[in-house]
Amino acid sequence: MDTKLTLKLEEKVIVEAKLYAKAHKTSISAIVENYLQSISSPTIKKQKITPLVKSLSGIIKADKVDNYKKDYADFLSAKYK
């Protein structure tokens, strides 16, 4: 059963939230409800993996990520010489 909840927020926050909701084709109520469920759920729910993430998984081999911080630092050093 749905119940009404009134919130007092800064006007700027509301405007930005409405823009975000519109861009993501959802409602502020749904965003707030999902957030509250996520922080109050006693069990961690498995998140859906989007098709994009599925398509990217496995691209980088596990043996290639051991020194990812050093590799990235080397990349940035070379880029900004």
Gaussian input, Z-matrix of N, CA and C with variables (Angstrom, degrees):
# hf/3-21g

backbone

0 1
 N
 C     1     B1
 C     2     B2     1     A1
 N     3     B3     2     A2     1     D1
 C     4     B4     3     A3     2     D2
 C     5     B5     4     A4     3     D3
 N     6     B6     5     A5     4     D4
 C     7     B7     6     A6     5     D5
 C     8     B8     7     A7     6     D6
 N     9     B9     8     A8     7     D7
 C    10    B10     9     A9     8     D8
 C    11    B11    10    A10     9     D9
 N    12    B12    11    A11    10    D10
 C    13    B13    12    A12    11    D11
 C    14    B14    13    A13    12    D12
 N    15    B15    14    A14    13    D13
 C    16    B16    15    A15    14    D14
 C    17    B17    16    A16    15    D15
 N    18    B18    17    A17    16    D16
 C    19    B19    18    A18    17    D17
 C    20    B20    19    A19    18    D18
 N    21    B21    20    A20    19    D19
 C    22    B22    21    A21    20    D20
 C    23    B23    22    A22    21    D21
 N    24    B24    23    A23    22    D22
 C    25    B25    24    A24    23    D23
 C    26    B26    25    A25    24    D24
 N    27    B27    26    A26    25    D25
 C    28    B28    27    A27    26    D26
 C    29    B29    28    A28    27    D27
 N    30    B30    29    A29    28    D28
 C    31    B31    30    A30    29    D29
 C    32    B32    31    A31    30    D30
 N    33    B33    32    A32    31    D31
 C    34    B34    33    A33    32    D32
 C    35    B35    34    A34    33    D33
 N    36    B36    35    A35    34    D34
 C    37    B37    36    A36    35    D35
 C    38    B38    37    A37    36    D36
 N    39    B39    38    A38    37    D37
 C    40    B40    39    A39    38    D38
 C    41    B41    40    A40    39    D39
 N    42    B42    41    A41    40    D40
 C    43    B43    42    A42    41    D41
 C    44    B44    43    A43    42    D42
 N    45    B45    44    A44    43    D43
 C    46    B46    45    A45    44    D44
 C    47    B47    46    A46    45    D45
 N    48    B48    47    A47    46    D46
 C    49    B49    48    A48    47    D47
 C    50    B50    49    A49    48    D48
 N    51    B51    50    A50    49    D49
 C    52    B52    51    A51    50    D50
 C    53    B53    52    A52    51    D51
 N    54    B54    53    A53    52    D52
 C    55    B55    54    A54    53    D53
 C    56    B56    55    A55    54    D54
 N    57    B57    56    A56    55    D55
 C    58    B58    57    A57    56    D56
 C    59    B59    58    A58    57    D57
 N    60    B60    59    A59    58    D58
 C    61    B61    60    A60    59    D59
 C    62    B62    61    A61    60    D60
 N    63    B63    62    A62    61    D61
 C    64    B64    63    A63    62    D62
 C    65    B65    64    A64    63    D63
 N    66    B66    65    A65    64    D64
 C    67    B67    66    A66    65    D65
 C    68    B68    67    A67    66    D66
 N    69    B69    68    A68    67    D67
 C    70    B70    69    A69    68    D68
 C    71    B71    70    A70    69    D69
 N    72    B72    71    A71    70    D70
 C    73    B73    72    A72    71    D71
 C    74    B74    73    A73    72    D72
 N    75    B75    74    A74    73    D73
 C    76    B76    75    A75    74    D74
 C    77    B77    76    A76    75    D75
 N    78    B78    77    A77    76    D76
 C    79    B79    78    A78    77    D77
 C    80    B80    79    A79    78    D78
 N    81    B81    80    A80    79    D79
 C    82    B82    81    A81    80    D80
 C    83    B83    82    A82    81    D81
 N    84    B84    83    A83    82    D82
 C    85    B85    84    A84    83    D83
 C    86    B86    85    A85    84    D84
 N    87    B87    86    A86    85    D85
 C    88    B88    87    A87    86    D86
 C    89    B89    88    A88    87    D87
 N    90    B90    89    A89    88    D88
 C    91    B91    90    A90    89    D89
 C    92    B92    91    A91    90    D90
 N    93    B93    92    A92    91    D91
 C    94    B94    93    A93    92    D92
 C    95    B95    94    A94    93    D93
 N    96    B96    95    A95    94    D94
 C    97    B97    96    A96    95    D95
 C    98    B98    97    A97    96    D96
 N    99    B99    98    A98    97    D97
 C   100   B100    99    A99    98    D98
 C   101   B101   100   A100    99    D99
 N   102   B102   101   A101   100   D100
 C   103   B103   102   A102   101   D101
 C   104   B104   103   A103   102   D102
 N   105   B105   104   A104   103   D103
 C   106   B106   105   A105   104   D104
 C   107   B107   106   A106   105   D105
 N   108   B108   107   A107   106   D106
 C   109   B109   108   A108   107   D107
 C   110   B110   109   A109   108   D108
 N   111   B111   110   A110   109   D109
 C   112   B112   111   A111   110   D110
 C   113   B113   112   A112   111   D111
 N   114   B114   113   A113   112   D112
 C   115   B115   114   A114   113   D113
 C   116   B116   115   A115   114   D114
 N   117   B117   116   A116   115   D115
 C   118   B118   117   A117   116   D116
 C   119   B119   118   A118   117   D117
 N   120   B120   119   A119   118   D118
 C   121   B121   120   A120   119   D119
 C   122   B122   121   A121   120   D120
 N   123   B123   122   A122   121   D121
 C   124   B124   123   A123   122   D122
 C   125   B125   124   A124   123   D123
 N   126   B126   125   A125   124   D124
 C   127   B127   126   A126   125   D125
 C   128   B128   127   A127   126   D126
 N   129   B129   128   A128   127   D127
 C   130   B130   129   A129   128   D128
 C   131   B131   130   A130   129   D129
 N   132   B132   131   A131   130   D130
 C   133   B133   132   A132   131   D131
 C   134   B134   133   A133   132   D132
 N   135   B135   134   A134   133   D133
 C   136   B136   135   A135   134   D134
 C   137   B137   136   A136   135   D135
 N   138   B138   137   A137   136   D136
 C   139   B139   138   A138   137   D137
 C   140   B140   139   A139   138   D138
 N   141   B141   140   A140   139   D139
 C   142   B142   141   A141   140   D140
 C   143   B143   142   A142   141   D141
 N   144   B144   143   A143   142   D142
 C   145   B145   144   A144   143   D143
 C   146   B146   145   A145   144   D144
 N   147   B147   146   A146   145   D145
 C   148   B148   147   A147   146   D146
 C   149   B149   148   A148   147   D147
 N   150   B150   149   A149   148   D148
 C   151   B151   150   A150   149   D149
 C   152   B152   151   A151   150   D150
 N   153   B153   152   A152   151   D151
 C   154   B154   153   A153   152   D152
 C   155   B155   154   A154   153   D153
 N   156   B156   155   A155   154   D154
 C   157   B157   156   A156   155   D155
 C   158   B158   157   A157   156   D156
 N   159   B159   158   A158   157   D157
 C   160   B160   159   A159   158   D158
 C   161   B161   160   A160   159   D159
 N   162   B162   161   A161   160   D160
 C   163   B163   162   A162   161   D161
 C   164   B164   163   A163   162   D162
 N   165   B165   164   A164   163   D163
 C   166   B166   165   A165   164   D164
 C   167   B167   166   A166   165   D165
 N   168   B168   167   A167   166   D166
 C   169   B169   168   A168   167   D167
 C   170   B170   169   A169   168   D168
 N   171   B171   170   A170   169   D169
 C   172   B172   171   A171   170   D170
 C   173   B173   172   A172   171   D171
 N   174   B174   173   A173   172   D172
 C   175   B175   174   A174   173   D173
 C   176   B176   175   A175   174   D174
 N   177   B177   176   A176   175   D175
 C   178   B178   177   A177   176   D176
 C   179   B179   178   A178   177   D177
 N   180   B180   179   A179   178   D178
 C   181   B181   180   A180   179   D179
 C   182   B182   181   A181   180   D180
 N   183   B183   182   A182   181   D181
 C   184   B184   183   A183   182   D182
 C   185   B185   184   A184   183   D183
 N   186   B186   185   A185   184   D184
 C   187   B187   186   A186   185   D185
 C   188   B188   187   A187   186   D186
 N   189   B189   188   A188   187   D187
 C   190   B190   189   A189   188   D188
 C   191   B191   190   A190   189   D189
 N   192   B192   191   A191   190   D190
 C   193   B193   192   A192   191   D191
 C   194   B194   193   A193   192   D192
 N   195   B195   194   A194   193   D193
 C   196   B196   195   A195   194   D194
 C   197   B197   196   A196   195   D195
 N   198   B198   197   A197   196   D196
 C   199   B199   198   A198   197   D197
 C   200   B200   199   A199   198   D198
 N   201   B201   200   A200   199   D199
 C   202   B202   201   A201   200   D200
 C   203   B203   202   A202   201   D201
 N   204   B204   203   A203   202   D202
 C   205   B205   204   A204   203   D203
 C   206   B206   205   A205   204   D204
 N   207   B207   206   A206   205   D205
 C   208   B208   207   A207   206   D206
 C   209   B209   208   A208   207   D207
 N   210   B210   209   A209   208   D208
 C   211   B211   210   A210   209   D209
 C   212   B212   211   A211   210   D210
 N   213   B213   212   A212   211   D211
 C   214   B214   213   A213   212   D212
 C   215   B215   214   A214   213   D213
 N   216   B216   215   A215   214   D214
 C   217   B217   216   A216   215   D215
 C   218   B218   217   A217   216   D216
 N   219   B219   218   A218   217   D217
 C   220   B220   219   A219   218   D218
 C   221   B221   220   A220   219   D219
 N   222   B222   221   A221   220   D220
 C   223   B223   222   A222   221   D221
 C   224   B224   223   A223   222   D222
 N   225   B225   224   A224   223   D223
 C   226   B226   225   A225   224   D224
 C   227   B227   226   A226   225   D225
 N   228   B228   227   A227   226   D226
 C   229   B229   228   A228   227   D227
 C   230   B230   229   A229   228   D228
 N   231   B231   230   A230   229   D229
 C   232   B232   231   A231   230   D230
 C   233   B233   232   A232   231   D231
 N   234   B234   233   A233   232   D232
 C   235   B235   234   A234   233   D233
 C   236   B236   235   A235   234   D234
 N   237   B237   236   A236   235   D235
 C   238   B238   237   A237   236   D236
 C   239   B239   238   A238   237   D237
 N   240   B240   239   A239   238   D238
 C   241   B241   240   A240   239   D239
 C   242   B242   241   A241   240   D240

   B1=1.4417
   B2=1.5335
   B3=1.3189
   B4=1.4595
   B5=1.5207
   B6=1.3220
   B7=1.4549
   B8=1.5106
   B9=1.3094
   B10=1.4564
   B11=1.5259
   B12=1.3467
   B13=1.4492
   B14=1.5212
   B15=1.3177
   B16=1.4541
   B17=1.5207
   B18=1.3264
   B19=1.4619
   B20=1.5184
   B21=1.3273
   B22=1.4575
   B23=1.5233
   B24=1.3434
   B25=1.4565
   B26=1.5153
   B27=1.3140
   B28=1.4483
   B29=1.5308
   B30=1.3161
   B31=1.4698
   B32=1.5329
   B33=1.3285
   B34=1.4674
   B35=1.5255
   B36=1.3160
   B37=1.4587
   B38=1.5239
   B39=1.3182
   B40=1.4645
   B41=1.5258
   B42=1.3224
   B43=1.4667
   B44=1.5246
   B45=1.3267
   B46=1.4640
   B47=1.5318
   B48=1.3200
   B49=1.4639
   B50=1.5241
   B51=1.3239
   B52=1.4670
   B53=1.5260
   B54=1.3267
   B55=1.4641
   B56=1.5331
   B57=1.3227
   B58=1.4599
   B59=1.5288
   B60=1.3211
   B61=1.4647
   B62=1.5270
   B63=1.3147
   B64=1.4645
   B65=1.5248
   B66=1.3240
   B67=1.4640
   B68=1.5282
   B69=1.3259
   B70=1.4670
   B71=1.5309
   B72=1.3363
   B73=1.4732
   B74=1.5357
   B75=1.3228
   B76=1.4592
   B77=1.5174
   B78=1.3092
   B79=1.4677
   B80=1.5224
   B81=1.3106
   B82=1.4621
   B83=1.5244
   B84=1.3226
   B85=1.4676
   B86=1.5233
   B87=1.3310
   B88=1.4661
   B89=1.5262
   B90=1.3311
   B91=1.4652
   B92=1.5265
   B93=1.3244
   B94=1.4633
   B95=1.5303
   B96=1.3227
   B97=1.4735
   B98=1.5251
   B99=1.3384
   B100=1.4684
   B101=1.5243
   B102=1.3224
   B103=1.4688
   B104=1.5304
   B105=1.3244
   B106=1.4655
   B107=1.5236
   B108=1.3265
   B109=1.4650
   B110=1.5206
   B111=1.3324
   B112=1.4645
   B113=1.5208
   B114=1.3363
   B115=1.4673
   B116=1.5164
   B117=1.3316
   B118=1.4634
   B119=1.5170
   B120=1.3144
   B121=1.4587
   B122=1.5237
   B123=1.3299
   B124=1.4692
   B125=1.5263
   B126=1.3134
   B127=1.4625
   B128=1.5176
   B129=1.2963
   B130=1.4635
   B131=1.5214
   B132=1.3299
   B133=1.4534
   B134=1.5219
   B135=1.3089
   B136=1.4451
   B137=1.5228
   B138=1.3198
   B139=1.4519
   B140=1.5189
   B141=1.3436
   B142=1.4542
   B143=1.5191
   B144=1.2936
   B145=1.4532
   B146=1.5172
   B147=1.3132
   B148=1.4545
   B149=1.5308
   B150=1.3221
   B151=1.4666
   B152=1.5287
   B153=1.3396
   B154=1.4628
   B155=1.5216
   B156=1.3302
   B157=1.4676
   B158=1.5298
   B159=1.3389
   B160=1.4621
   B161=1.5180
   B162=1.3433
   B163=1.4634
   B164=1.5264
   B165=1.3344
   B166=1.4557
   B167=1.5225
   B168=1.3159
   B169=1.4592
   B170=1.5286
   B171=1.3072
   B172=1.4532
   B173=1.5126
   B174=1.3323
   B175=1.4611
   B176=1.5195
   B177=1.3331
   B178=1.4610
   B179=1.5265
   B180=1.2929
   B181=1.4652
   B182=1.5300
   B183=1.3097
   B184=1.4627
   B185=1.5287
   B186=1.3306
   B187=1.4614
   B188=1.5276
   B189=1.3279
   B190=1.4593
   B191=1.5329
   B192=1.3269
   B193=1.4586
   B194=1.5254
   B195=1.3159
   B196=1.4635
   B197=1.5201
   B198=1.3096
   B199=1.4606
   B200=1.5215
   B201=1.3165
   B202=1.4608
   B203=1.5304
   B204=1.3178
   B205=1.4658
   B206=1.5245
   B207=1.3246
   B208=1.4588
   B209=1.5195
   B210=1.3304
   B211=1.4652
   B212=1.5214
   B213=1.3222
   B214=1.4658
   B215=1.5304
   B216=1.3200
   B217=1.4628
   B218=1.5263
   B219=1.3286
   B220=1.4619
   B221=1.5298
   B222=1.3112
   B223=1.4694
   B224=1.5296
   B225=1.3387
   B226=1.4622
   B227=1.5244
   B228=1.3214
   B229=1.4639
   B230=1.5201
   B231=1.3165
   B232=1.4602
   B233=1.5239
   B234=1.3107
   B235=1.4606
   B236=1.5205
   B237=1.3171
   B238=1.4622
   B239=1.5279
   B240=1.3235
   B241=1.4757
   B242=1.4845
   A1=108.14
   A2=116.03
   A3=121.08
   A4=110.27
   A5=115.47
   A6=122.64
   A7=108.03
   A8=116.63
   A9=121.88
   A10=110.57
   A11=115.27
   A12=122.38
   A13=107.38
   A14=117.26
   A15=121.67
   A16=109.13
   A17=115.87
   A18=121.14
   A19=109.74
   A20=116.97
   A21=122.63
   A22=107.13
   A23=115.50
   A24=120.41
   A25=109.91
   A26=115.69
   A27=120.87
   A28=108.66
   A29=116.45
   A30=120.63
   A31=111.46
   A32=116.36
   A33=120.68
   A34=111.03
   A35=117.55
   A36=121.95
   A37=109.91
   A38=116.19
   A39=120.59
   A40=110.47
   A41=116.83
   A42=120.77
   A43=110.36
   A44=116.90
   A45=121.11
   A46=111.16
   A47=116.99
   A48=120.79
   A49=110.70
   A50=117.14
   A51=120.56
   A52=110.84
   A53=116.93
   A54=120.33
   A55=111.02
   A56=115.57
   A57=120.65
   A58=110.74
   A59=116.05
   A60=120.95
   A61=110.58
   A62=116.94
   A63=120.75
   A64=110.72
   A65=116.55
   A66=120.92
   A67=112.15
   A68=116.31
   A69=120.98
   A70=112.44
   A71=115.64
   A72=122.12
   A73=112.00
   A74=114.46
   A75=120.89
   A76=107.83
   A77=116.42
   A78=120.93
   A79=109.62
   A80=114.94
   A81=119.19
   A82=109.57
   A83=116.60
   A84=120.04
   A85=111.02
   A86=116.52
   A87=119.79
   A88=110.93
   A89=116.58
   A90=120.17
   A91=110.49
   A92=116.68
   A93=121.07
   A94=110.15
   A95=116.54
   A96=119.68
   A97=110.82
   A98=117.43
   A99=120.30
   A100=111.24
   A101=116.54
   A102=119.76
   A103=110.95
   A104=115.84
   A105=119.29
   A106=111.60
   A107=116.94
   A108=119.34
   A109=111.01
   A110=116.13
   A111=118.95
   A112=112.41
   A113=117.86
   A114=118.82
   A115=112.89
   A116=116.95
   A117=118.55
   A118=113.12
   A119=117.60
   A120=120.88
   A121=110.01
   A122=117.32
   A123=119.85
   A124=112.67
   A125=117.20
   A126=120.50
   A127=108.96
   A128=114.51
   A129=119.57
   A130=107.76
   A131=114.93
   A132=119.47
   A133=108.96
   A134=114.59
   A135=119.61
   A136=109.09
   A137=116.45
   A138=120.54
   A139=110.01
   A140=115.07
   A141=120.00
   A142=109.32
   A143=115.25
   A144=120.34
   A145=106.92
   A146=115.92
   A147=120.56
   A148=109.95
   A149=116.68
   A150=119.55
   A151=113.22
   A152=116.91
   A153=119.84
   A154=110.84
   A155=116.65
   A156=120.14
   A157=109.93
   A158=116.91
   A159=119.69
   A160=111.09
   A161=116.10
   A162=119.37
   A163=111.63
   A164=117.22
   A165=121.09
   A166=113.14
   A167=117.25
   A168=119.08
   A169=110.31
   A170=114.87
   A171=121.02
   A172=114.10
   A173=117.78
   A174=120.32
   A175=110.42
   A176=117.12
   A177=121.45
   A178=107.86
   A179=115.48
   A180=120.73
   A181=109.82
   A182=116.49
   A183=122.41
   A184=112.28
   A185=117.14
   A186=119.09
   A187=112.01
   A188=117.70
   A189=121.61
   A190=112.17
   A191=118.70
   A192=120.86
   A193=113.97
   A194=117.42
   A195=120.05
   A196=112.38
   A197=116.68
   A198=121.05
   A199=111.20
   A200=116.94
   A201=119.68
   A202=112.19
   A203=118.55
   A204=120.17
   A205=110.61
   A206=116.32
   A207=120.21
   A208=110.14
   A209=117.30
   A210=120.71
   A211=111.04
   A212=116.56
   A213=120.14
   A214=110.69
   A215=116.82
   A216=120.36
   A217=110.17
   A218=116.73
   A219=120.54
   A220=110.76
   A221=116.24
   A222=121.40
   A223=110.27
   A224=116.14
   A225=119.75
   A226=111.53
   A227=116.85
   A228=120.64
   A229=110.62
   A230=116.20
   A231=120.52
   A232=111.55
   A233=116.41
   A234=121.12
   A235=111.48
   A236=117.79
   A237=121.77
   A238=113.61
   A239=117.75
   A240=120.83
   A241=110.27
   D1=129.98
   D2=178.07
   D3=-80.48
   D4=141.85
   D5=177.65
   D6=-129.75
   D7=143.17
   D8=-178.71
   D9=-78.91
   D10=141.33
   D11=178.05
   D12=-133.86
   D13=130.30
   D14=178.51
   D15=-105.89
   D16=131.51
   D17=179.74
   D18=-121.25
   D19=145.09
   D20=173.48
   D21=-106.51
   D22=118.44
   D23=-178.22
   D24=-135.43
   D25=161.04
   D26=174.71
   D27=-60.73
   D28=142.24
   D29=-178.07
   D30=-58.87
   D31=-40.43
   D32=179.93
   D33=-60.79
   D34=-39.34
   D35=179.32
   D36=-64.03
   D37=-41.75
   D38=-179.73
   D39=-65.06
   D40=-44.50
   D41=179.77
   D42=-60.45
   D43=-47.06
   D44=179.55
   D45=-64.34
   D46=-39.58
   D47=179.26
   D48=-64.08
   D49=-39.99
   D50=178.38
   D51=-64.82
   D52=-41.09
   D53=177.41
   D54=-63.51
   D55=-43.40
   D56=178.53
   D57=-61.68
   D58=-47.23
   D59=-178.96
   D60=-60.86
   D61=-43.97
   D62=-179.93
   D63=-63.47
   D64=-44.11
   D65=-179.74
   D66=-63.52
   D67=-30.24
   D68=-178.40
   D69=-101.66
   D70=11.39
   D71=176.90
   D72=50.47
   D73=51.90
   D74=177.49
   D75=-142.83
   D76=-173.43
   D77=179.12
   D78=-118.40
   D79=159.41
   D80=176.70
   D81=-63.02
   D82=-37.56
   D83=178.03
   D84=-58.88
   D85=-43.75
   D86=-179.88
   D87=-65.99
   D88=-39.50
   D89=178.79
   D90=-62.66
   D91=-47.47
   D92=-179.53
   D93=-64.48
   D94=-43.57
   D95=-179.74
   D96=-61.81
   D97=-45.27
   D98=179.12
   D99=-62.73
   D100=-40.49
   D101=178.95
   D102=-63.50
   D103=-47.91
   D104=-178.80
   D105=-63.74
   D106=-36.77
   D107=176.03
   D108=-64.87
   D109=-39.63
   D110=-177.41
   D111=-67.02
   D112=-34.04
   D113=-178.31
   D114=-88.35
   D115=-15.52
   D116=-177.19
   D117=-107.58
   D118=-4.03
   D119=-179.04
   D120=-73.70
   D121=128.45
   D122=-179.48
   D123=-71.59
   D124=-22.53
   D125=178.69
   D126=-114.00
   D127=147.90
   D128=178.48
   D129=-81.67
   D130=120.32
   D131=179.41
   D132=-85.38
   D133=144.17
   D134=177.54
   D135=-74.34
   D136=127.59
   D137=-179.94
   D138=-80.42
   D139=147.61
   D140=176.35
   D141=-69.44
   D142=139.77
   D143=175.83
   D144=-96.44
   D145=125.32
   D146=-178.06
   D147=-72.84
   D148=157.39
   D149=178.22
   D150=-56.74
   D151=-35.45
   D152=178.82
   D153=-62.83
   D154=-45.88
   D155=-179.71
   D156=-64.65
   D157=-40.74
   D158=177.71
   D159=-59.71
   D160=-41.07
   D161=-178.25
   D162=-67.77
   D163=-26.83
   D164=-178.96
   D165=-86.32
   D166=-21.12
   D167=-176.42
   D168=-66.37
   D169=135.85
   D170=179.92
   D171=92.15
   D172=-4.77
   D173=-179.78
   D174=-67.45
   D175=-41.41
   D176=179.58
   D177=-99.73
   D178=124.31
   D179=-179.16
   D180=-76.36
   D181=146.78
   D182=-175.90
   D183=-58.01
   D184=-35.13
   D185=-178.96
   D186=-72.25
   D187=-10.91
   D188=-179.14
   D189=-92.48
   D190=-10.16
   D191=-174.65
   D192=-101.17
   D193=3.33
   D194=-178.69
   D195=-59.44
   D196=-42.93
   D197=-176.42
   D198=-112.40
   D199=37.87
   D200=-174.20
   D201=-60.78
   D202=-34.37
   D203=179.46
   D204=-66.26
   D205=-45.24
   D206=178.56
   D207=-65.62
   D208=-43.12
   D209=179.22
   D210=-60.51
   D211=-42.46
   D212=-179.79
   D213=-68.05
   D214=-39.77
   D215=177.47
   D216=-62.98
   D217=-41.17
   D218=177.61
   D219=-63.51
   D220=-41.02
   D221=178.55
   D222=-60.99
   D223=-47.13
   D224=-179.55
   D225=-65.50
   D226=-38.72
   D227=178.08
   D228=-60.31
   D229=-45.84
   D230=179.91
   D231=-67.24
   D232=-36.95
   D233=-177.89
   D234=-66.83
   D235=-39.75
   D236=-173.31
   D237=-104.14
   D238=25.67
   D239=177.20
   D240=-72.13

